[in-house]
Amino acid sequence: MKDAKVKRTGAKETKNKNAEAKKKVLSAKEKPNKRQAKPKAVKDPNQPKRPPTAFFVYLEEFRKTFKQKHPDVKGVTAVGKACGDKWKEMSEAEKAPYLAKAAQKRAEYDVTMTAYKKKQVSYTETSWI
């Protein structure tokens, strides 16, 4: 009889130890080592937008034709997947006009961005005076 009681109390003690160990693990998970988040940089609304890549130039055109062929499809992901599959299948010669348009838009962006940066530099120089 006494042996049975000892075994039962021993089992209770191991259960308590297991429960305490789980609590410690949970408390460690609940309190992760958080770093201070950096505040977001304020974006200038006058800054020029970045130019689209060749794929996005193609996507603009593809979206129009896809909606004409499939007017019942409303999901953005379906259009994106179909466009991505078609883009992968295209040869370099077929991609060339889109690459040229993207390069042209990139050149325009570079010109406007340099003008924007010059304007920003001149503004900061005059603001200190």
C-alpha positions in Angstrom: 0.0 0.0 0.0 2.6 2.5 1.0 4.6 1.7 -2.1 1.6 2.5 -4.3 1.1 5.9 -2.5 4.8 6.7 -3.0 4.5 5.9 -6.7 1.4 8.1 -7.0 3.0 11.0 -5.3 6.1 10.5 -7.4 4.0 10.7 -10.5 2.3 13.9 -9.3 5.7 15.5 -8.7 6.9 14.7 -12.2 3.6 16.1 -13.6 4.2 19.3 -11.6 7.8 19.6 -12.8 6.6 19.1 -16.4 3.9 21.7 -16.0 6.5 24.2 -14.6 8.9 23.5 -17.4 6.1 24.2 -20.0 5.3 27.5 -18.2 8.9 28.6 -18.4 9.0 27.7 -22.2 5.7 29.6 -22.8 6.9 32.6 -20.8 10.1 32.7 -22.9 8.0 32.6 -26.1 5.6 35.3 -24.9 8.4 37.7 -24.2 10.6 37.8 -27.3 13.6 39.9 -27.3 12.1 43.0 -29.1 14.3 45.6 -30.7 13.2 49.2 -30.9 11.6 49.7 -34.3 13.1 52.5 -36.4 10.6 55.2 -37.2 9.6 55.3 -40.9 11.3 57.8 -43.0 9.0 60.6 -44.1 8.6 60.3 -47.9 8.6 63.4 -50.0 5.4 63.6 -52.0 7.2 65.7 -54.7 9.8 63.0 -55.3 9.4 61.3 -58.8 8.0 57.8 -58.9 10.3 55.0 -59.9 9.9 53.8 -63.4 8.3 50.4 -64.2 10.4 47.5 -65.3 9.9 45.8 -68.7 7.6 43.3 -67.1 5.3 45.9 -65.7 5.3 47.8 -69.0 4.1 44.5 -70.6 1.7 43.9 -67.8 -0.1 47.2 -68.5 -0.7 46.0 -72.1 -1.5 42.4 -71.2 -4.1 43.4 -68.6 -6.2 45.1 -71.3 -6.2 42.2 -73.6 -6.7 39.7 -70.8 -9.8 41.5 -69.5 -11.3 41.6 -73.1 -10.8 37.8 -73.4 -11.8 36.9 -69.9 -14.3 39.5 -68.6 -15.6 37.2 -65.9 -12.2 37.0 -64.1 -11.9 39.7 -61.5 -8.9 38.6 -59.5 -5.6 40.4 -59.7 -3.7 37.2 -59.0 -5.2 35.4 -62.0 -4.1 38.2 -64.3 -0.7 38.4 -62.7 -0.1 34.6 -63.0 -1.3 34.5 -66.6 0.9 37.4 -67.5 3.9 35.9 -65.7 3.5 32.6 -67.5 3.3 34.4 -70.9 6.3 36.6 -70.1 8.4 33.5 -69.2 7.5 31.9 -72.5 8.4 35.0 -74.6 11.7 35.1 -76.4 14.1 38.0 -76.1 13.0 39.4 -79.5 9.4 39.5 -78.3 10.5 41.2 -75.1 12.6 43.8 -76.9 9.9 46.5 -77.4 9.0 46.3 -73.7 12.7 46.5 -72.7 13.1 49.6 -74.9 10.1 51.3 -73.4 11.3 50.5 -69.9 14.8 51.9 -70.7 13.2 55.1 -72.1 11.1 55.5 -69.0 14.2 54.9 -66.9 16.1 57.6 -68.7 13.3 60.0 -68.2 13.2 59.1 -64.5 17.0 59.7 -64.2 16.6 63.2 -65.7 13.7 64.1 -63.4 15.5 62.6 -60.4 18.7 64.6 -61.0 16.6 67.8 -61.3 14.7 66.9 -58.1 18.0 66.3 -56.2 19.5 69.6 -57.4 16.3 71.3 -56.3 16.6 69.6 -52.9 20.3 70.6 -52.5 19.6 74.2 -53.4 16.7 74.3 -51.0 18.8 73.0 -48.1 21.6 75.4 -48.9 19.3 78.4 -48.9 17.5 77.3 -45.8 20.6 77.6 -43.6 21.3 81.2 -44.6 
